[in-house]
C-alpha cells in the first residue's frame, strides 16, 4: 500500500489501515481519514487555527491519543478538522496545528457517527516501505 489509507469492516466496528512515508505523513493521513469517515470533504467555511500537543507511551498509544483528541473536537466541540499540519512527532509526543470549522447542519452532511477510538488490535510503527498503522473505531 502506498501513502494513504483504506477502511475495512470489522465486526460491529470500523477499521482503518494507514500508510505513510514517514511519521508526520502517517499521523496526517490518520487524522484526514477520521474526518473523511465522519463527513465528506467540502470547501471549508470560516476556520480557526488550534494548536494541540498529544503524548503517548509508544507509537500505538500516541496514535490512539491523537485520534481521540481529534474525535473529541467533533463530539465535544462540534468542530470539523479541515486541515492538519504536523509540527513535531516523536514516539511519545505529537504537536500539530489544526484548521477547524464549526459544524453547520445546513452545510455539512454527517456520514458516520464515531463513538470511540479503541486499543483493540491497534498497530503503529515502521514497515518495509515507510510507516503503517491499523486502528479500530467503535461506531
C-alpha positions in Angstrom: 0.0 0.0 0.0 1.3 3.5 -0.8 0.8 6.5 1.3 -2.8 7.0 2.2 -5.5 5.0 4.0 -8.3 2.5 3.4 -11.2 1.5 5.6 -12.1 -2.1 6.4 -15.1 -3.7 8.0 -14.7 -5.2 11.5 -17.4 -7.0 13.5 -19.8 -4.2 14.7 -17.0 -1.7 14.3 -15.0 0.0 11.6 -11.3 -0.4 10.8 -8.7 1.9 9.3 -5.4 1.0 7.8 -3.0 3.9 7.3 0.4 4.1 5.5 2.8 6.9 5.3 6.3 7.6 4.0 7.3 8.8 7.5 5.7 9.5 10.9 4.3 13.0 10.0 2.6 11.6 6.9 1.2 8.6 8.9 -0.4 10.8 11.5 -1.6 13.3 8.9 -3.3 10.5 6.9 -4.9 9.1 10.1 -6.4 12.4 11.0 -7.6 13.1 7.5 -9.2 9.6 7.3 -11.1 10.1 10.5 -12.8 13.2 9.2 -13.3 11.7 5.8 -15.2 8.9 7.6 -17.3 11.5 9.6 -18.1 13.9 6.8 -17.4 14.3 3.0 -14.6 16.7 2.2 -16.1 20.2 1.4 -14.8 23.6 0.7 -14.1 24.9 4.2 -16.0 27.8 5.6 -14.6 30.0 8.3 -11.8 28.1 10.0 -9.9 28.7 13.2 -6.4 27.5 14.0 -5.8 25.3 17.0 -2.6 24.1 18.4 -2.6 20.7 20.1 0.0 18.7 21.9 -0.5 15.0 22.4 1.5 12.4 24.4 1.6 8.6 24.5 3.7 5.8 25.8 4.7 4.5 22.3 3.7 4.8 18.7 0.4 2.9 19.1 -0.7 4.8 22.2 0.2 8.1 20.5 -1.9 7.1 17.5 -4.9 6.3 19.7 -4.5 9.5 21.7 -4.1 11.6 18.5 -7.3 10.2 17.0 -9.2 10.5 20.3 -8.2 14.2 20.6 -9.4 14.8 17.0 -12.6 12.9 17.7 -13.2 15.0 20.9 -13.1 18.1 18.8 -16.0 16.7 16.8 -18.0 15.0 19.6 -17.3 17.6 22.3 -16.9 20.9 20.5 -18.7 20.3 17.1 -15.5 21.2 15.2 -14.7 19.6 11.9 -10.9 19.3 11.2 -10.3 20.7 7.7 -6.5 21.0 7.7 -3.7 19.3 9.6 -0.1 20.5 9.9 2.1 18.1 12.0 4.8 20.3 13.5 6.5 17.7 15.8 6.2 14.0 16.0 8.3 11.7 18.2 7.5 8.3 19.7 5.9 9.8 22.8 4.8 13.2 21.6 3.0 14.9 18.7 2.3 18.6 18.2 0.1 19.9 15.4 -1.8 23.0 14.1 -5.3 22.2 13.0 -7.7 24.3 10.9 -11.2 23.7 12.4 -14.6 24.7 11.1 -17.7 24.7 13.3 -20.3 22.2 12.2 -23.3 23.7 10.4 -26.1 21.2 9.7 -27.2 23.3 6.7 -23.7 22.9 5.1 -22.3 19.6 6.4 -23.5 16.0 5.8 -22.6 13.6 8.6 -21.8 10.2 7.1 -20.9 8.2 10.3 -21.0 8.8 14.0 -17.9 7.5 15.6 -18.2 6.7 19.3 -14.6 6.0 20.2 -11.1 5.1 19.0 -10.2 1.7 20.6 -7.0 -0.1 21.5 -8.4 -3.3 20.0 -5.8 -4.7 17.6 -4.0 -1.3 17.5 -0.8 -1.3 15.5 1.6 1.6 14.6 5.2 1.5 13.6 7.7 1.2 10.8 7.2 -1.2 8.0 9.1 -2.3 4.8 8.2 0.8 2.8 7.6 3.5 5.4 5.1 3.6 8.4 1.9 1.7 8.9 -1.0 1.8 11.5 -4.2 -0.1 12.0 -7.0 1.3 14.2 -10.5 0.1 15.1 -13.3 2.6 15.7 -16.4 1.9 17.8 -19.4 3.1 15.8 
